Amino acid sequence: MKFVIAPDKYKGCLTAFEFCDAVEEGLINALGKVDIIKMPLADGGDGTIDVVKHYLKGDIIKVKVSDPLFRTIEAAYLFSRETGISYIEMAEASGLKLLKEGEKNCMLTTTLGTGELIADALQKGTKEIILGIGGSATNDGGMGMASALGFRFLDKNNAVLEPKGENLIHIETIDSSEVNPLLKNVRVKVACDVTNPLYGKNGAAYIYASQKGASNEDLEALDKGLRNYSKIVQVQLGIDTQQIEGAGAAGGMGAGSVVFLKAELTSGIDLIKELADFDATIKGADWIITGEGKLDEQTLSGKTISGVIKSAKNQSIPVAALCGSVNISVETQKELGLTYAISIVKGISDLEEAMASSYSNLVHAAYNFARILK
């Protein structure tokens, strides 16, 4: 039998690579020698860089850049000289993970560091950039990122604004006279799985900014700033950001990427599957075994498991999901097209115990699944 093991991580306890190893162990224990292909996946969120490195075989490039509060840090991205592709994870330079709890305040944070990573990749000669925008600490509409690439945002006195959330409302002019000329030579794809507009009740500020430290008062100010930003972009650059599906992703980075990088917003898992040559590799498989920490209704939109199922359906391959927890109805499982879905947790345990035992529990779950097949 041919098995393809194609999971996302179990956040906080198992990497996608460790999942592959555990399932392989369980399958071999039950079935002996079988054909196993391990294909760790991700959906473009925080930590995707390790999965991309597995397929791109690129070099980790370390650069001194600005963190979300303009402090100098060292951040990394992936560059494949052979293919000319760079993978940049926004969270590495502009992520919430870089801030202490008391430092979170997206009125004051910037995407400048992400732009500095892009600028370095351009200098290295990259021809294509894949940008993962999960886990951001920002709500500046990509203003910081654009500033690092030579765009200048001016107030009513023609003074250059510091690129952060609270200054969106003060933009009067966007000066593109000093833009990095290398931008013309690069194609940019953004891993984006949300459909939120830039502003409004479902926009970047009202939906996401509170988890980035914004108060209720800040939410209103940020939304007004995004409206102003959108108006200036439309008048001066002729782009209606409110019509971009996913413009509100990562504090408006979705919009900023389209406007300033001419980027294409696309599904994160689809991008990773393309890099992995997933659809070609799974041909002839008897089963695909996937999983992630939590299987719930959100899995229906843009997550790794949904991407795996989509490819499997096209080739009539059954899919088994081994997950940390399973919280879907039978109807949802049918809708997803999952042949088999189970939680790996054994007995009654709290979250800490379940996470600590996740590897051995997964080996056991894979073993029992394989015994059914036998």
Phi, psi and omega in degrees: 000148178250122178247135169250123179259115190222077184256169160265179178285162162264104189304127175089351181220324180225132171283165176299328180292318179293323175302311180303316181295318182294316180293320176303316180299316180295318180296315182293321177302323184272323191244352185076218184284119176224164180275114183236128174243123181262122182229078178301140183231175177199168183244016178098357178281185180309129178096358181296335186303325181292322178292316180299319180300326180300323183264325183281333183057041182265183178260144172279121179255125180255134185222144173277121184222180178271135175278182184301338180251025174071011177276150181280128176224171172257125178235161185233152169219173184250133179226124176258109180294328182295316183262343184076016181260136172246141172246121182241127179256115183305324182297337180295327182246332188231029188264155175301329183297345182272354184247145170286162184305317183285351181266349183291118179194096187282005165288331189251353186269161187222154173263016183306315182298324176297319176297324179292325174295318178298316180299320179294319179297321177298318180296328180285348179098018180298144179253341179216134177242129170254122186246117174267127189244022177284154171074025184284154177256014197238161173212052183251010178067014184083011180300318179294314178304313181295324179298322179293341182256012172104352174287143178237137181250117188249146176270190185294341179261013182064022175272143180286128180275142172290130188281088178213166188307316185292346181264359178302323183292339185265358181292128175245329184217143172248118182260117181249021184287342183242027183292142178304117183294340181292343178300332182293338188261007188236145173257136182238129173242136182245127176283106187220117183244012174251159183243012184297141173289172183292314183227176183099182186297336176255014185274186186303315186288305186293331182271323190243339192289334182296326179284353177253020173095008182277137174278171177302322178294319179297321181303316180294317180295318180294320179296319177297321178297318179294324176296317179295315178304313180298319180296316180295317179299318182292317182293316188268329184246353175073023180244125177271096185296333182291345178267359180272116178290121183096007180303328183277359180299141175053048177066033179092004178296332175303311178295313182300324180293318179293315185292311190260339180249356186055038187282159173255124176272127183213167182298134180297314181294326177296321178297316182292320178299322179296315178299322184277354186054046190298310186299325178285323185290328185279354182304132178083003180289145175275326178214148165247129178251121182234183178170163171202175186301319185222123176259110181218190184299332179296337181299340180293339185235105167079359182276170184300314183300318180297324178292322177295314181298320180303313179292320182296319180301319182298337181243013178054043178256127178291149183237133174247134179246120176251109190236159177300313174220149179237119182225062177227156178278167175300321180298317179294321178299318177297317180298319178293327183091026179275125178284324185215133178214131182209148171277139183274354185294135180251131175069196179261119181212155175277174185301318182298316179294318181297319180292320181294331182261010191298322182295308182294323177296323180290320175303315182294317180297318179294321178300312182293323177298314181294326178297325177298317180295323183292000000 
